[in-house]
Every structure is written in C-alpha cells, then in structure tokens.
Amino acid sequence: MLNGVLTTAHLIETTGYQRPADIERCLRQQGVRYFWGKDGPWTTIDLVNAAGGLKASANDGMYQGAIL
C-alpha cells in the first residue's frame, strides 16, 4: 500500500468482490468516497476511516520517540 492508497486489487481482496462495479456499489453503500482508475475504483485509508466516523489525527501518525 503506497501512502495509504487502497487500489482496486486491495479492494478485491478486502471486499471479496471481483467486478469493479460490485466494489463501487459496496463503497457507495458504506459511504466511502472513491475515485476511478484504469483498473477500477480506488480510495484511501483516510477516506475509509472518515466513512466510519474517524478523523485523521493532528500529527502525521508517525511514532515520536520523545514521548517515552
């Protein structure tokens, strides 16, 4: 996964659907924003989390060793 991007291949594995139209329907029903690429729909982890009501953290999510 590159920079939190969920490709069509990731979505096929995650949803179990093989056809791009079925993946699109699943994303739409769940309220996940998505985009179309040459292979079908793709989205990001942040957009999936937003559909689930989670917000991105204020920092970049990187572990800060200074907190120990």
C-alpha positions, 0 to 999 in steps of 0.5 A, spaced: 500 500 500 503 506 497 501 512 502 495 509 504 492 508 497 487 502 497 487 500 489 482 496 486 486 489 487 486 491 495 479 492 494 478 485 491 481 482 496 478 486 502 471 486 499 471 479 496 468 482 490 471 481 483 467 486 478 469 493 479 462 495 479 460 490 485 466 494 489 463 501 487 456 499 489 459 496 496 463 503 497 457 507 495 453 503 500 458 504 506 459 511 504 466 511 502 468 516 497 472 513 491 475 515 485 476 511 478 482 508 475 484 504 469 483 498 473 477 500 477 475 504 483 480 506 488 480 510 495 484 511 501 485 509 508 483 516 510 477 516 506 475 509 509 476 511 516 472 518 515 466 513 512 466 510 519 466 516 523 474 517 524 478 523 523 485 523 521 489 525 527 493 532 528 500 529 527 502 525 521 501 518 525 508 517 525 511 514 532 515 520 536 520 517 540 520 523 545 514 521 548 517 515 552 
